Amino acid sequence: MTDTLIRLLGLGIRARRVVIGVAGVRAKLQAGDLACVVLAADASSRTRDKVERLARARGIPVWRGPAAERLGAGLGRPAVQAVGVRDPALARGLAASFGGVSGNDADS
């Protein structure tokens, strides 16, 4: 499942429909411009608090991805704690890879 997740996020990056990083994800959440969020499995409690609370308040699904190092490496970046998806179709593809249930863990 992790490979599929990273492949889909990579497509979104190339299409410029994905936001990488906590600050960018929070800004897009506040602007109402995200369809879903993927948090690294080992995201800090501060990151989880800031991003997850805001996403859930806005009704945006949040999924647990792989560890930050693995997520970042798969996206050609250093460790990544949060990724936001702006494209609704891509978010649906991610939901399918997670079984459609928010909060799932991609490493399982």
C-alpha positions, -999 to +999 in steps of 0.1 A: +000+000+000+029+024+008+042+021-028+008+030-042+005+059-019+039+073-028+033+067-065-001+086-064+015+115-044+043+116-069+018+121-097+002+149-077+035+166-073+042+165-110+007+179-116+013+206-089-018+194-070+001+184-038+015+206-010+045+193+009+053+204+045+034+214+076+033+251+069+020+247+034-005+221+044-018+243+072-021+273+049-040+254+023-063+239+050-071+274+063-078+285+027-101+255+022-080+243-007-073+206+003-092+174-004-072+153+021-040+151+042-014+124+046+006+126+079+037+106+084+033+078+108+059+093+131+048+129+128+055+148+159+026+154+184+028+191+177+024+185+139-005+161+145-022+186+168-018+215+144-027+197+112-051+170+122-072+192+144-076+218+116-083+192+089-109+174+110-126+208+119-129+214+082-141+178+074-109+169+055-099+133+058-065+126+074-045+094+067-014+080+083+013+074+058+047+058+062+074+072+084+086+107+075+120+095+061+103+070+039+076+094+027+101+121+019+125+097+002+096+084-020+088+119-030+125+129-036+126+151-005+141+150+029+118+137+057+082+149+052+057+150+081+027+163+062+014+162+026-018+179+014-037+169-017-055+196-036-070+174-063-103+157-054-097+129-080-063+122-065-078+122-030-104+096-042-075+075-055-058+077-022-090+069-003-093+038-024-057+028-015-066+033+022-098+014+019-118+047+022-114+049+060-097+081+074-070+075+099-056+043+084-019+034+086-002+029+052+025+007+068+001-020+079 
